[in-house]
Amino acid sequence: MIGVPELERILPHRHPMLLVDRVTRIVPGETLTAVKAVTVNEPWYAPGPGPKTSAAPYAYPQVLLIESWCQAAGVLATWDRPNPDVLTGDVMLFGSLSDVGFGDPVLPGSTVEHHVRLVRSLGDTLVFGGDAQVDGTTVMTVGQVLMAMRPAMSLRPQPEPR
């Protein structure tokens, strides 16, 4: 099992945007299973005006569910060559996602299990697919996510010619 200290040696993300708590299974270059525990103490659940009258205001934001799944894909992508310092080496860039679907909302107290598989590797471009589940129920399907690895130096602004 891989926990937060090891994840911080692989990914550049830190609190509050490190959205993977542990990796429970990995077959390098093939598949990964990661876990994200959702709690009401996360910043996106900051108290708002008035009492909550239904579970809907507590639904985990879908964009964060996608981000968490993509971070799990990033662990699989960089397992053999981790680079938590995005100022040097290669930087992972998510280029696109398609065929993403959502099921039941994810609520605080849930443990999300991300299932990621490497569909195709084309040099520095990777294609992933998979799903996310809570208690065996699929809460998100991911048809395809495209990731490109690019040298950090190539992403920096270039000086203006004189």
DSSP file (Angstrom, degrees, kcal/mol; ACC not computed):
  #  RESIDUE AA STRUCTURE BP1 BP2  ACC     N-H-->O    O-->H-N    N-H-->O    O-->H-N    TCO  KAPPA ALPHA  PHI   PSI    X-CA   Y-CA   Z-CA
    1    1 A M              0   0    0      0, 0.0     2,-0.5     0, 0.0    23,-0.2   0.000 360.0 360.0 360.0 138.8    0.0    0.0    0.0
    2    2 A I  B     -A   23   0A   0     21,-2.5    21,-2.5     4,-0.0     2,-0.1  -0.946 360.0-172.1-113.6 122.7    1.3    3.5   -0.9
    3    3 A G     >  -     0   0    0     -2,-0.5     4,-2.3    19,-0.2     3,-0.3  -0.253  42.8 -71.4-104.8-167.6    0.3    6.4    1.3
    4    4 A V  H  > S+     0   0    0     17,-0.3     4,-2.5     1,-0.2     5,-0.2   0.869 124.0  55.6 -58.3 -45.2    0.6   10.2    1.2
    5    5 A P  H  > S+     0   0    0      0, 0.0     4,-0.6     0, 0.0    -1,-0.2   0.923 113.4  42.6 -56.9 -42.1    4.3   10.4    1.9
    6    6 A E  H >> S+     0   0    0     -3,-0.3     3,-0.8     1,-0.2     4,-0.5   0.889 111.8  54.6 -69.7 -38.5    5.0    8.2   -1.1
    7    7 A L  H >X S+     0   0    0     -4,-2.3     4,-3.3     1,-0.3     3,-1.2   0.876 103.5  56.0 -61.7 -37.5    2.4   10.0   -3.2
    8    8 A E  H 3< S+     0   0    0     -4,-2.5    -1,-0.3     1,-0.3    -2,-0.2   0.695 103.4  55.1 -70.0 -17.5    4.1   13.3   -2.5
    9    9 A R  H << S+     0   0    0     -3,-0.8    -1,-0.3    -4,-0.6    -2,-0.2   0.587 118.2  34.8 -85.1 -11.2    7.3   11.8   -3.9
   10   10 A I  H << S+     0   0    0     -3,-1.2    73,-1.2    -4,-0.5    -2,-0.2   0.797 116.9  46.8-106.7 -44.6    5.5   11.0   -7.2
   11   11 A L     <  -     0   0    0     -4,-3.3    -1,-0.1     2,-0.1     7,-0.0  -0.697  66.0-139.7-103.9 152.1    3.0   13.8   -7.7
   12   12 A P  S    S+     0   0    0      0, 0.0    74,-0.1     0, 0.0    -1,-0.1   0.576  70.1 111.1 -81.7  -8.8    3.4   17.6   -7.5
   13   13 A H        +     0   0    0     -6,-0.1     2,-0.3     4,-0.1    -2,-0.1  -0.345  43.2 178.7 -72.3 145.0    0.1   18.0   -5.7
   14   14 A R    >   -     0   0    0     -2,-0.1     3,-2.4     1,-0.0     4,-0.3  -0.865  36.6 -25.4-136.3 170.3   -0.1   19.1   -2.1
   15   15 A H  T 3  S+     0   0    0      1,-0.3     4,-0.1    -2,-0.3    -1,-0.0  -0.327 124.3  18.4 -55.4 135.3   -2.9   19.9    0.4
   16   16 A P  T 3  S+     0   0    0      0, 0.0    -1,-0.3     0, 0.0    -3,-0.0  -0.957 132.3  44.3 -94.7  10.8   -5.6   20.8   -0.2
   17   17 A M  S <  S+     0   0    0     -3,-2.4     2,-1.0     2,-0.0    -2,-0.3   0.375  78.5 103.9-101.6   5.9   -5.3   19.6   -3.9
   18   18 A L        +     0   0    0     -4,-0.3    50,-0.1     1,-0.1   -10,-0.0  -0.794  47.2 176.6 -81.4 108.0   -3.8   16.2   -3.3
   19   19 A L        +     0   0    0     -2,-1.0     2,-0.4    48,-0.1    -1,-0.1   0.021  49.2  81.6-110.7  25.5   -6.9   14.2   -3.9
   20   20 A V        -     0   0    0      1,-0.1    16,-0.2    51,-0.1     3,-0.1  -0.999  50.1-175.2-127.0 128.2   -5.6   10.6   -3.6
   21   21 A D        -     0   0    0     14,-2.8   -17,-0.3    -2,-0.4     2,-0.3   0.812  65.3 -16.3 -93.0 -34.6   -5.1    9.2   -0.2
   22   22 A R  E     - B   0  35A   0     13,-1.5    13,-3.0   -19,-0.2     2,-0.5  -0.986  51.9-125.6-164.5 159.2   -3.5    5.9   -1.0
   23   23 A V  E     -AB   2  34A   0    -21,-2.5   -21,-2.5    -2,-0.3    11,-0.3  -0.961  21.2-179.4-109.7 125.8   -2.8    3.4   -3.8
   24   24 A T  E     +     0   0A   0      9,-2.1     2,-0.3    -2,-0.5    10,-0.2   0.654  68.2  15.9-100.9 -18.9   -3.9   -0.1   -2.9
   25   25 A R  E     + B   0  33A   0      8,-1.6     8,-2.9   -23,-0.1     2,-0.3  -0.961  60.4 174.1-156.8 135.8   -2.8   -1.9   -6.1
   26   26 A I  E     - B   0  32A   0     -2,-0.3     6,-0.2     6,-0.2    -3,-0.0  -0.983  17.3-174.7-145.3 135.1   -0.5   -1.2   -9.0
   27   27 A V  E >>  - B   0  31A   0      4,-2.8     3,-2.4    -2,-0.3     4,-1.4  -0.919  44.1-121.8-118.5  98.5    0.7   -3.2  -12.0
   28   28 A P  T 34 S+     0   0    0      0, 0.0    49,-0.1     0, 0.0    48,-0.1  -0.068  92.0  10.2 -49.5 134.2    3.2   -0.7  -13.5
   29   29 A G  T 34 S+     0   0    0     47,-0.5     3,-0.1     1,-0.1    48,-0.0   0.495 132.8  50.3  77.4   3.7    2.4    0.2  -17.0
   30   30 A E  T <4 S-     0   0    0     -3,-2.4    88,-3.3     1,-0.4     2,-0.3   0.568 105.9  -7.5-132.9 -69.4   -1.0   -1.5  -16.8
   31   31 A T  E  <  -BC  27 117A   0     -4,-1.4    -4,-2.8    86,-0.2    -1,-0.4  -0.913  43.7-170.6-140.8 162.6   -3.4   -0.7  -14.0
   32   32 A L  E     -BC  26 116A   0     84,-2.3    84,-2.8    -2,-0.3     2,-0.4  -0.983   9.5-157.5-152.5 143.6   -3.8    1.0  -10.7
   33   33 A T  E     +BC  25 115A   0     -8,-2.9    -9,-2.1    -2,-0.3    -8,-1.6  -0.997  22.3 175.6-122.0 126.9   -6.4    1.1   -7.9
   34   34 A A  E     -BC  23 114A   0     80,-2.0    80,-3.1    -2,-0.4     2,-0.4  -0.896  18.4-138.2-130.8 158.9   -6.4    4.2   -5.6
   35   35 A V  E     -BC  22 113A   0    -13,-3.0   -14,-2.8    -2,-0.3   -13,-1.5  -0.941  12.0-174.3-123.8 139.4   -8.5    5.4   -2.8
   36   36 A K  E     - C   0 112A   0     76,-2.5    76,-3.1    -2,-0.4     2,-0.5  -0.980  14.6-152.1-129.6 118.4   -9.9    8.9   -1.9
   37   37 A A  E     - C   0 111A   0     -2,-0.4     2,-0.5    74,-0.2    74,-0.2  -0.803  12.9-146.6 -90.0 126.4  -11.8    9.3    1.4
   38   38 A V        +     0   0    0     72,-2.9    71,-3.2    -2,-0.5     2,-0.3  -0.823  21.8 178.1 -96.7 124.9  -14.3   12.1    1.2
   39   39 A T    >   -     0   0    0     -2,-0.5     3,-1.4    69,-0.2     6,-0.1  -0.914  40.2-124.9-126.0 155.0  -14.9   14.0    4.4
   40   40 A V  T 3  S+     0   0    0     -2,-0.3     5,-0.1     1,-0.3    -1,-0.1   0.575 104.1  74.5 -71.8  -8.4  -17.1   17.0    5.3
   41   41 A N  T 3   +     0   0    0      3,-0.1    -1,-0.3     5,-0.0     5,-0.0   0.409  69.0 113.9 -85.6   2.6  -13.9   18.8    6.6
   42   42 A E  S X  S-     0   0    0     -3,-1.4     3,-2.2     1,-0.1    -4,-0.0  -0.437  81.3-112.4 -73.6 151.4  -12.7   19.4    3.0
   43   43 A P  G >  S+     0   0    0      0, 0.0     3,-1.5     0, 0.0    -1,-0.1   0.769 112.6  64.7 -58.2 -28.5  -12.5   23.1    2.0
   44   44 A W  G 3  S+     0   0    0      1,-0.3    -3,-0.1    17,-0.0    -4,-0.0   0.574  96.6  59.2 -74.1  -6.3  -15.3   22.8   -0.6
   45   45 A Y  G <  S+     0   0    0     -3,-2.2    -1,-0.3    -6,-0.1     3,-0.1   0.113  73.6 149.3-103.6  20.1  -17.7   22.0    2.2
   46   46 A A    <   -     0   0    0     -3,-1.5    -5,-0.0     1,-0.1    -4,-0.0  -0.228  60.6 -89.7 -53.3 141.4  -17.2   25.3    4.0
   47   47 A P        -     0   0    0      0, 0.0    -1,-0.1     0, 0.0     3,-0.1  -0.240  47.9-168.1 -59.2 138.3  -20.3   26.3    5.8
   48   48 A G        -     0   0    0      2,-0.3     2,-0.1    -3,-0.1     4,-0.1  -0.552  37.9 -61.0-113.2-177.1  -22.8   28.4    3.9
   49   49 A P  S    S+     0   0    0      0, 0.0    -1,-0.1     0, 0.0     0, 0.0  -0.414  98.4   3.8 -69.9 140.5  -25.8   30.4    4.9
   50   50 A G  S    S-     0   0    0     -2,-0.1    -2,-0.3     2,-0.1     2,-0.1   0.260  95.8 -57.6  75.8 161.3  -28.7   28.5    6.5
   51   51 A P        -     0   0    0      0, 0.0     2,-0.4     0, 0.0     0, 0.0  -0.396  52.8-111.0 -73.9 152.7  -29.1   24.8    7.4
   52   52 A K        -     0   0    0      1,-0.1     3,-0.1    -2,-0.1    -2,-0.1  -0.710  29.6-174.8 -82.3 131.3  -28.7   22.1    4.8
   53   53 A T        +     0   0    0     -2,-0.4     2,-0.3     1,-0.1    -1,-0.1   0.490  64.2  20.7-108.0  -5.3  -32.1   20.4    4.1
   54   54 A S  S    S-     0   0    0      1,-0.0     4,-0.2     0, 0.0    -1,-0.1  -0.937  79.3-105.4-150.7 173.6  -31.0   17.7    1.8
   55   55 A A  S >  S+     0   0    0     -2,-0.3     3,-1.9     1,-0.2     4,-0.4   0.713  98.7  87.2 -74.6 -20.7  -27.9   15.6    0.8
   56   56 A A  G >  S+     0   0    0      1,-0.3     3,-1.7     2,-0.2    -1,-0.2   0.855  82.7  53.9 -52.9 -44.3  -27.6   17.5   -2.5
   57   57 A P  G 3  S+     0   0    0      0, 0.0    -1,-0.3     0, 0.0    -2,-0.1   0.724 107.4  54.6 -64.9 -16.0  -25.5   20.4   -1.2
   58   58 A Y  G <  S+     0   0    0     -3,-1.9    -2,-0.2    -4,-0.2    -3,-0.1   0.455  75.7 126.0 -95.3  -1.1  -23.0   17.8    0.2
   59   59 A A  S <  S-     0   0    0     -3,-1.7    48,-0.2    -4,-0.4     3,-0.1  -0.363  71.8-109.8 -59.9 131.7  -22.4   16.0   -3.1
   60   60 A Y        -     0   0    0     46,-3.8    46,-0.4     1,-0.1    -1,-0.1  -0.429  43.7 -98.4 -61.5 131.0  -18.7   15.9   -3.9
   61   61 A P    >>  -     0   0    0      0, 0.0     4,-1.7     0, 0.0     3,-0.8  -0.293  25.6-138.8 -57.6 129.9  -18.0   18.2   -6.8
   62   62 A Q  H 3> S+     0   0    0      1,-0.3     4,-2.3     2,-0.2     5,-0.2   0.850 102.0  59.2 -60.4 -35.3  -17.8   16.2  -10.0
   63   63 A V  H 3> S+     0   0    0      1,-0.2     4,-2.2     2,-0.2    -1,-0.3   0.855 106.5  48.4 -63.4 -32.8  -14.9   18.2  -11.2
   64   64 A L  H <> S+     0   0    0     -3,-0.8     4,-2.6     2,-0.2    -1,-0.2   0.816 107.1  55.4 -76.2 -30.6  -12.9   17.2   -8.1
   65   65 A L  H  X S+     0   0    0     -4,-1.7     4,-2.2     2,-0.2    -2,-0.2   0.917 110.6  45.9 -64.2 -42.5  -13.9   13.6   -8.7
   66   66 A I  H  X S+     0   0    0     -4,-2.3     4,-2.8     2,-0.2    -2,-0.2   0.934 112.6  50.5 -63.1 -46.3  -12.4   13.8  -12.2
   67   67 A E  H  X S+     0   0    0     -4,-2.2     4,-2.2     1,-0.2    -2,-0.2   0.908 110.3  49.5 -59.7 -42.9   -9.3   15.6  -10.8
   68   68 A S  H  X S+     0   0    0     -4,-2.6     4,-1.9     2,-0.2    -1,-0.2   0.924 112.1  47.8 -62.4 -44.7   -8.9   12.8   -8.2
   69   69 A W  H  X S+     0   0    0     -4,-2.2     4,-2.1     1,-0.2    -2,-0.2   0.914 111.6  50.9 -62.2 -42.8   -9.2   10.1  -10.8
   70   70 A C  H  X S+     0   0    0     -4,-2.8     4,-2.3     1,-0.2    -1,-0.2   0.849 106.2  54.6 -66.2 -33.9   -6.7   11.9  -13.1
   71   71 A Q  H  X S+     0   0    0     -4,-2.2     4,-1.8     2,-0.2    -1,-0.2   0.903 106.7  51.5 -64.1 -39.2   -4.2   12.2  -10.2
   72   72 A A  H  X S+     0   0    0     -4,-1.9     4,-1.8     1,-0.2    -2,-0.2   0.916 109.5  49.9 -61.5 -41.8   -4.5    8.4   -9.8
   73   73 A A  H  X S+     0   0    0     -4,-2.1     4,-2.6     1,-0.2    -2,-0.2   0.885 106.8  56.2 -62.0 -37.9   -3.7    8.1  -13.5
   74   74 A G  H  X S+     0   0    0     -4,-2.3     4,-2.1     2,-0.2    -1,-0.2   0.854 103.7  53.2 -62.4 -35.6   -0.8   10.4  -13.0
   75   75 A V  H  X S+     0   0    0     -4,-1.8     4,-0.6     2,-0.2    -1,-0.2   0.931 111.1  46.0 -63.9 -45.0    0.6    8.0  -10.4
   76   76 A L  H >< S+     0   0    0     -4,-1.8     3,-0.6     1,-0.2   -47,-0.5   0.910 113.2  50.6 -62.6 -41.5    0.4    5.2  -12.9
   77   77 A A  H 3< S+     0   0    0     -4,-2.6     3,-0.2     1,-0.2    -1,-0.2   0.860 121.1  31.8 -65.1 -37.0    2.0    7.3  -15.6
   78   78 A T  H >< S+     0   0    0     -4,-2.1     3,-0.8    -5,-0.2    -1,-0.2   0.243  82.7 112.3-108.9  12.7    4.9    8.5  -13.5
   79   79 A W  T << S+     0   0    0     -4,-0.6    -1,-0.2    -3,-0.6    -2,-0.1   0.895  86.6  38.1 -53.3 -45.5    5.4    5.4  -11.3
   80   80 A D  T 3  S+     0   0    0     -4,-0.3    -1,-0.3     1,-0.2    -2,-0.1   0.601 131.3  29.0 -84.4 -11.3    8.7    4.5  -12.9
   81   81 A R  S <  S-     0   0    0     -3,-0.8    -1,-0.2    -4,-0.1    -2,-0.2  -0.457  79.6-171.1-147.0  67.5    9.9    8.1  -13.3
   82   82 A P        +     0   0    0      0, 0.0   -72,-0.1     0, 0.0   -71,-0.1  -0.274   8.4 177.4 -64.1 146.6    8.4   10.3  -10.5
   83   83 A N        +     0   0    0    -73,-1.2   -73,-0.1     1,-0.1   -74,-0.1  -0.588  12.0 167.0-149.5  82.0    8.9   14.1  -10.8
   84   84 A P        +     0   0    0      0, 0.0     2,-0.9     0, 0.0   -74,-0.1   0.625  65.0  80.6 -74.3 -10.2    7.1   16.0   -8.0
   85   85 A D    >   -     0   0    0      1,-0.1     3,-1.5     5,-0.1   -74,-0.0  -0.829  61.8-170.5 -98.1 101.6    9.1   19.2   -9.0
   86   86 A V  T 3  S+     0   0    0     -2,-0.9    -1,-0.1     1,-0.3     5,-0.0   0.462  77.5  71.9 -74.6   1.3    7.2   20.7  -12.0
   87   87 A L  T 3  S+     0   0    0      3,-0.0     2,-0.3    66,-0.0    -1,-0.3   0.619 105.0  33.7 -89.1 -13.1   10.0   23.2  -12.6
   88   88 A T  S <  S+     0   0    0     -3,-1.5    -3,-0.1     2,-0.1     0, 0.0  -0.881 107.8   9.8-133.6 166.4   12.4   20.5  -13.9
   89   89 A G  S    S-     0   0    0     -2,-0.3    63,-3.3    62,-0.1    64,-0.3  -0.255 107.8 -19.0  67.2-152.6   12.1   17.2  -15.8
   90   90 A D  E     -D  151   0A   0     61,-0.3     2,-0.4    62,-0.1    -2,-0.1  -0.688  56.7-151.5 -94.2 145.2    8.8   16.3  -17.4
   91   91 A V  E     -D  150   0A   0     59,-3.4    59,-2.4    -2,-0.3     2,-0.5  -0.938  15.9-129.2-114.0 135.3    5.5   17.7  -16.5
   92   92 A M  E     -D  149   0A   0     -2,-0.4     2,-0.5    57,-0.2    57,-0.2  -0.736  26.0-172.7 -86.9 130.4    2.2   15.8  -16.9
   93   93 A L  E     -D  148   0A   0     55,-2.8    55,-3.0    -2,-0.5     2,-0.7  -0.985  19.2-140.9-123.2 127.1   -0.5   17.7  -18.8
   94   94 A F  E     +D  147   0A   0     -2,-0.5    53,-0.3    53,-0.2     3,-0.1  -0.796  21.8 180.0 -87.8 120.0   -4.0   16.4  -19.2
   95   95 A G  E     -     0   0A   0     51,-2.6     2,-0.3    -2,-0.7    -1,-0.2   0.838  54.7 -17.4 -93.0 -36.5   -5.1   17.2  -22.7
   96   96 A S  E     -D  146   0A   0     50,-1.0    50,-2.7     2,-0.0     2,-0.3  -0.991  45.9-154.3-162.8 161.7   -8.6   15.9  -23.0
   97   97 A L  E     -D  145   0A   0     -2,-0.3     2,-0.3    48,-0.2    48,-0.2  -0.991  17.3-179.6-141.1 146.9  -11.2   13.6  -21.6
   98   98 A S  E     +D  144   0A   0     46,-2.6    46,-1.9    -2,-0.3    45,-0.8  -0.969  56.5  25.0-144.6 159.1  -14.1   12.0  -23.3
   99   99 A D  E    S+     0   0A   0     -2,-0.3    44,-1.2    44,-0.2     2,-0.5   0.906  71.4 163.3  53.9  48.4  -17.1    9.7  -22.5
  100  100 A V  E     -D  142   0A   0     42,-0.2     2,-0.3    -3,-0.1    42,-0.2  -0.853  11.5-179.6 -96.3 129.0  -17.2   10.7  -18.8
  101  101 A G  E     -D  141   0A   0     40,-2.0    40,-2.4    -2,-0.5     2,-0.4  -0.944  15.1-145.2-129.8 152.1  -20.4    9.7  -17.1
  102  102 A F  E     -D  140   0A   0     -2,-0.3    38,-0.3    38,-0.2    37,-0.1  -0.926  13.8-180.0-121.0 141.6  -21.6   10.1  -13.5
  103  103 A G        -     0   0    0     36,-2.2    36,-0.2     1,-0.4     3,-0.1   0.176  58.6  -6.0-105.0-134.3  -23.8    7.9  -11.4
  104  104 A D  S    S-     0   0    0     34,-0.5    -1,-0.4     1,-0.1     2,-0.0  -0.232  84.5 -96.1 -60.4 150.7  -25.0    8.5   -7.8
  105  105 A P        -     0   0    0      0, 0.0     2,-0.5     0, 0.0    -1,-0.1  -0.355  32.6-123.5 -66.8 151.5  -23.5   11.5   -6.0
  106  106 A V        -     0   0    0    -46,-0.4   -46,-3.8    -3,-0.1     3,-0.0  -0.867  33.3-166.4 -96.5 125.4  -20.5   11.0   -3.7
  107  107 A L    >   -     0   0    0     -2,-0.5     3,-1.9   -48,-0.2   -69,-0.2  -0.747  32.3 -79.9-113.4 157.8  -21.3   12.2   -0.2
  108  108 A P  T 3  S+     0   0    0      0, 0.0   -69,-0.2     0, 0.0    -1,-0.1  -0.271 118.0  40.3 -53.6 140.5  -19.0   12.8    2.8
  109  109 A G  T 3  S+     0   0    0    -71,-3.2     2,-0.2     1,-0.4   -70,-0.1   0.222  90.9 121.5  99.1 -11.4  -18.2    9.6    4.6
  110  110 A S    <   -     0   0    0     -3,-1.9   -72,-2.9   -72,-0.2     2,-0.6  -0.534  54.9-145.9 -83.6 150.1  -17.7    7.8    1.2
  111  111 A T  E     -C   37   0A   0    -74,-0.2    24,-0.6    -2,-0.2     2,-0.4  -0.974  16.7-152.4-113.5 115.6  -14.5    6.1    0.2
  112  112 A V  E     -CE  36 134A   0    -76,-3.1   -76,-2.5    -2,-0.6     2,-0.6  -0.732   3.1-157.2 -90.2 132.5  -14.0    6.4   -3.6
  113  113 A E  E     -CE  35 133A   0     20,-3.1    20,-2.4    -2,-0.4     2,-0.4  -0.950   8.2-154.3-112.3 116.5  -12.1    3.7   -5.3
  114  114 A H  E     -CE  34 132A   0    -80,-3.1   -80,-2.0    -2,-0.6     2,-0.6  -0.763   4.4-162.9 -92.6 131.2  -10.5    4.7   -8.6
  115  115 A H  E     +CE  33 131A   0     16,-3.3    16,-1.9    -2,-0.4     2,-0.4  -0.966  15.0 179.6-114.3 115.9   -9.8    2.0  -11.2
  116  116 A V  E     -CE  32 130A   0    -84,-2.8   -84,-2.3    -2,-0.6     2,-0.4  -0.942   7.3-176.2-120.2 135.8   -7.3    3.2  -13.8
  117  117 A R  E     -CE  31 129A   0     12,-2.6    12,-1.9    -2,-0.4     2,-0.7  -0.995  28.7-124.9-130.6 140.9   -6.0    1.3  -16.8
  118  118 A L  E     - E   0 128A   0    -88,-3.3    10,-0.2    -2,-0.4     3,-0.1  -0.745  27.9-179.5 -80.9 116.1   -3.4    2.4  -19.3
  119  119 A V  E     -     0   0A   0      8,-2.6     2,-0.3    -2,-0.7     9,-0.2   0.864  63.9  -5.8 -85.2 -40.3   -5.1    1.9  -22.7
  120  120 A R  E     - E   0 127A   0      7,-1.7     7,-2.8     2,-0.0     2,-0.5  -0.988  52.6-154.3-158.9 144.6   -2.3    3.0  -24.9
  121  121 A S  E     + E   0 126A   0     -2,-0.3     2,-0.4     5,-0.2     5,-0.2  -0.987  11.4 177.3-124.9 122.1    1.2    4.5  -24.7
  122  122 A L  E >   - E   0 125A   0      3,-3.5     3,-1.3    -2,-0.5     2,-0.6  -0.705  61.1 -80.3-123.3  76.9    2.5    6.5  -27.6
  123  123 A G  T 3  S-     0   0    0     -2,-0.4    -1,-0.1     1,-0.3     0, 0.0  -0.517 116.7  -1.1  66.0-112.7    5.9    7.7  -26.5
  124  124 A D  T 3  S+     0   0    0     -2,-0.6    25,-3.2    -3,-0.1     2,-0.4   0.251 123.0  82.3 -95.1  13.2    5.3   10.8  -24.3
  125  125 A T  E <   -EF 122 148A   0     -3,-1.3    -3,-3.5    23,-0.2     2,-0.3  -0.974  59.6-171.6-120.7 131.8    1.5   10.6  -24.8
  126  126 A L  E     -EF 121 147A   0     21,-3.3    21,-3.0    -2,-0.4     2,-0.4  -0.922  12.4-154.0-125.3 145.8   -0.7    8.2  -22.7
  127  127 A V  E     -EF 120 146A   0     -7,-2.8    -8,-2.6    -2,-0.3    -7,-1.7  -0.983  18.1-176.3-120.8 129.1   -4.3    7.2  -22.9
  128  128 A F  E     +EF 118 145A   0     17,-2.6    17,-2.1    -2,-0.4     2,-0.3  -0.839   7.4 175.4-121.8 158.2   -6.2    6.0  -19.8
  129  129 A G  E     +E  117   0A   0    -12,-1.9   -12,-2.6    -2,-0.3     2,-0.3  -0.940  23.0 102.0-148.9 170.0   -9.7    4.7  -19.1
  130  130 A G  E     -EF 116 142A   0     12,-2.4    12,-3.1    -2,-0.3     2,-0.3  -0.999  47.2 -98.4 154.3-152.0  -11.5    3.3  -16.1
  131  131 A D  E     -EF 115 141A   0    -16,-1.9   -16,-3.3    -2,-0.3     2,-0.4  -0.938  14.0-123.5-156.6 176.5  -14.0    4.2  -13.4
  132  132 A A  E     -EF 114 140A   0      8,-2.6     7,-2.7    -2,-0.3     8,-1.5  -0.994  28.1-170.9-130.9 140.0  -14.6    5.2   -9.8
  133  133 A Q  E     -EF 113 138A   0    -20,-2.4   -20,-3.1    -2,-0.4     2,-0.4  -0.944  18.7-157.9-132.9 152.0  -16.8    3.3   -7.4
  134  134 A V  E >  S-EF 112 137A   0      3,-2.5     3,-2.1    -2,-0.3   -22,-0.1  -0.989  87.6 -18.3-125.5 119.9  -18.2    3.7   -3.9
  135  135 A D  T 3  S-     0   0    0    -24,-0.6     3,-0.1    -2,-0.4    -1,-0.1   0.861 129.5 -51.7  51.3  40.3  -19.1    0.4   -2.1
  136  136 A G  T 3  S+     0   0    0      1,-0.2     2,-0.5   -23,-0.0    -1,-0.3   0.398 113.9 117.5  82.1  -3.9  -19.0   -1.4   -5.4
  137  137 A T  E <   - F   0 134A   0     -3,-2.1    -3,-2.5   -34,-0.0     2,-0.4  -0.857  69.3-120.9 -99.3 129.2  -21.4    1.0   -7.2
  138  138 A T  E     + F   0 133A   0     -2,-0.5   -34,-0.5    -5,-0.2    -5,-0.3  -0.534  34.5 171.0 -71.5 123.9  -20.0    2.9  -10.1
  139  139 A V  E     +     0   0A   0     -7,-2.7   -36,-2.2    -2,-0.4     2,-0.3   0.539  69.2  16.8-108.1 -13.8  -20.2    6.7   -9.5
  140  140 A M  E     -DF 102 132A   0     -8,-1.5    -8,-2.6   -38,-0.3     2,-0.4  -0.947  59.9-159.7-158.3 137.7  -18.1    7.7  -12.5
  141  141 A T  E     -DF 101 131A   0    -40,-2.4   -40,-2.0    -2,-0.3     2,-0.5  -0.946   7.5-159.4-115.7 143.6  -17.0    6.1  -15.8
  142  142 A V  E     -DF 100 130A   0    -12,-3.1   -12,-2.4    -2,-0.4   -42,-0.2  -0.951   9.7-177.9-125.0 109.3  -14.0    7.5  -17.8
  143  143 A G  E    S-     0   0A   0    -44,-1.2     2,-0.3   -45,-0.8   -44,-0.2   0.941  70.9 -11.3 -69.9 -47.9  -14.0    6.5  -21.4
  144  144 A Q  E     -D   98   0A   0    -46,-1.9   -46,-2.6   -15,-0.1     2,-0.4  -0.949  51.2-175.4-160.2 133.6  -10.7    8.2  -22.2
  145  145 A V  E     -DF  97 128A   0    -17,-2.1   -17,-2.6    -2,-0.3     2,-0.5  -1.000  18.3-150.0-127.0 131.4   -8.2   10.6  -20.7
  146  146 A L  E     -DF  96 127A   0    -50,-2.7   -51,-2.6    -2,-0.4   -50,-1.0  -0.889  15.0-175.8-104.7 127.7   -5.3   11.8  -22.8
  147  147 A M  E     -DF  94 126A   0    -21,-3.0   -21,-3.3    -2,-0.5     2,-0.4  -0.974   6.1-164.7-124.1 136.9   -2.1   12.8  -20.9
  148  148 A A  E     -DF  93 125A   0    -55,-3.0   -55,-2.8    -2,-0.4     2,-0.5  -0.967  12.2-144.5-119.9 138.2    1.1   14.3  -22.5
  149  149 A M  E     +D   92   0A   0    -25,-3.2   -57,-0.2    -2,-0.4   -25,-0.1  -0.896  26.8 177.3 -99.4 125.5    4.5   14.4  -20.8
  150  150 A R  E     -D   91   0A   0    -59,-2.4   -59,-3.4    -2,-0.5     2,-0.1  -0.970  35.9-101.2-131.0 144.1    6.3   17.6  -21.7
  151  151 A P  E >>  -D   90   0A   0      0, 0.0     3,-0.9     0, 0.0     4,-0.6  -0.414  28.3-132.8 -62.3 133.6    9.7   19.0  -20.6
  152  152 A A  H >> S+     0   0    0    -63,-3.3     3,-1.4     1,-0.3     4,-0.5   0.865 104.7  60.4 -55.6 -38.1    9.2   21.7  -18.1
  153  153 A M  H >4 S+     0   0    0    -64,-0.3     3,-0.9     1,-0.3    -1,-0.3   0.848  98.8  56.6 -61.2 -33.7   11.7   24.0  -19.9
  154  154 A S  H <4 S+     0   0    0     -3,-0.9    -1,-0.3     1,-0.2    -2,-0.2   0.646 103.7  55.2 -73.9 -12.6    9.5   23.9  -23.0
  155  155 A L  H << S+     0   0    0     -3,-1.4    -1,-0.2    -4,-0.6    -2,-0.2   0.513  86.3  99.2 -96.6  -7.3    6.5   25.3  -21.0
  156  156 A R  S << S-     0   0    0     -3,-0.9     2,-0.1    -4,-0.5   -69,-0.0  -0.494  87.8 -93.9 -79.2 150.1    8.3   28.3  -19.7
  157  157 A P        -     0   0    0      0, 0.0    -1,-0.1     0, 0.0    -2,-0.1  -0.374  40.6-130.9 -61.0 138.7    7.8   31.7  -21.3
  158  158 A Q        -     0   0    0     -4,-0.1    -4,-0.0     1,-0.1     2,-0.0  -0.702  26.0-103.0 -91.2 143.6   10.4   32.4  -23.9
  159  159 A P        -     0   0    0      0, 0.0    -1,-0.1     0, 0.0     3,-0.1  -0.340  40.3-104.7 -64.7 146.2   12.2   35.8  -23.9
  160  160 A E        -     0   0    0      1,-0.1     2,-0.1     2,-0.0     0, 0.0  -0.470  38.4-109.5 -67.9 137.6   11.0   38.3  -26.5
  161  161 A P              0   0    0      0, 0.0    -1,-0.1     0, 0.0    -3,-0.0  -0.431 360.0 360.0 -67.6 146.0   13.5   38.7  -29.4
  162  162 A R              0   0    0     -2,-0.1    -2,-0.0    -3,-0.1     0, 0.0   0.433 360.0 360.0 -94.0 360.0   15.3   42.1  -29.4
